[in-house]
Amino acid sequence: MKTLKRVTQGLCVLFSTGFAVQAAEPPRPEYGPDITLEAAKKIAAGAIAECTSNKWNVAVAVVNTHGSLVYYERMNNTQSASAQIAVDKAKVGAMYRRTTRAFADVIAKTGPAVMTLPGVVASPGGVPVMVGARVIGGVGVSGVTGDQDEQCAKAGLAGM
């Protein structure tokens, strides 16, 4: 019985520490109008250009604020798994209004509890699409390392 009580107390401390760290985050930006097809194509083109210049084969997905696919492109010889991973990363950027890297950072600091949230991807390469201070969608890139995926996603945003 004492062991059960200690385990319960330990879990309470662990979870309360994790929630305190998460509670200290700045407020999430507000949503704006959904991204247009034209803007999504520009973002994808910028991401593809960055990856092409580095000889990286990737999949690029752009979603609206609800996580619905607006535009998708997959370069030749991109690993099959990247097709879905790019979409999932884009959804995280849009629906959680933060980068997928932010989830990786939280897990590194507080443990895997955040992974129980639906649809969480903790690999860099998913980024919210912002206009002004509002989220209008998300872009996800997959096919190389997380850092390289994120580099391509940000290059796509720079071309918007």
N, C-alpha and C positions, 0 to 999 in steps of 0.2 A: 504494500500500500504506500509506503514511504517513497518507493521508487517511482510509482505512478504519479504521485504528487510532485516530485522533483522534475519529472519529464514534462508534466503539464505546466509547471512554473517556467521551465526553460523555454518551452514553446511560446508561452505568452510573452516573455521578454524578447525572444527572437522576432516574433511577428510585430510587436509594438515598435521595435527598433526599425524594422523595414518600413512600416507605415510612416514613421516619423521622418525618415529620409525621403520617402516619396512625397510626403506632404510639404516638404521644403522646396519642391520644384516651383518654378514660376508658373503663373496661370497659362493655360493653353491659348493660342490665338483663336479668334472667332472664325467661323466659316464665312466665306463670301459666295458669290454665284459660282456655279459649276464651271470647270474648265471647258473651253470650246475645242472642237476637233482641230481647228487651225492651230491653236496654241499647243495642243498635245502633239501634233505632227512636228512643230518646231522644236519642242523639247526632245522628242525622240531623235530627230535629225542631228541635233547637237550632241546627244549622247553617242549615237552611232559614229559620228565623225571623230569624236575623241577616242573611241575604241578602235576604229579603223586605223587611226594614226599610230596607235600602240600595238597593232596587230593582235587585238583581243577579240574573240568571238563571243557575243553576248545576245541576250534577249532583253528587250526594253518594253515596259508596260507603263501606260499612263491611265489613271483612273480618276473619276470624279469624286466629290466629297463623300459619297455614299459607298465608295469602293467598287463601283461598276466600271468595267473596262470601256475606255474611250478610244484608245489607240494601242496597237501592239505591233512590234517588229522583232523578228529573230534573224540574226545573221547566219549565213551558211556555216555549217560545221559547229554550231553551238551545242553544247551538251543538252540532251533531252530534258533533264530535270530543271534546267534553267527557265524553261517555258513557264512553268507554274510558279517557280520561286520568284521570278520578276513580278508577276501579278500580285503575289502575296506581299512582297516588299512594298509595292506601290500602295496596296490597300492599307498597310500599317501607317505609311506616311500620311495618307489622307484621313483615315478614320480615327487614328489616335493623335493626329496632329503633332507628330514628332518623328524624328528619324529612327530607323531601325537600330542605328548605333546607340541611341539613348537607351534602348532596352538591353543591349549588350552591357552597357556601362552599369545599369541598375543591377543586373544579375551579378556582375563582378563585385559590386559593393555589398549587396544585401542577400544574395543567394537566389535560387531559382523560383521563388514563389510567384514572381510576376509572369512566369511562363504558363501559369494556369489561366491567364486571361485569354479569351478566344482570339485566335488569329495572330498571336504575337510571333514575330520573326525577329530574332536577336542577331542578325548578321548584317553588317553594313551594306548599303546599296539602296535603301528605301528612304525617300526624302519627301516632305510635304512640298507642294507647289504653292507658292505664296504670291499674291498680288497685294502690294501694300502690306498691311498687317493681317491679312485674311488668307485662310487656306481655301484654295479653289480645287485642289486635287492632290494627287500623289504620283511620283515617278519611282519605278523600281527597275533596277538593272541586276542581272545575274549572268554569270558565265566565267568569271575569273575570281580573284580573291575579293573578299568583302571590301577592302580598301580601294581596290581598282574599280569594283562595281560602283562604289560611292563617288569616286573621282569622275566616272562617266556620267552618273546621274546629275552631279553638280555642274558638269560641263553642259549638259542638256538644259539645265535651268538658266545658265548664263546666256544661252542663245535665245531665250524667250523674249 
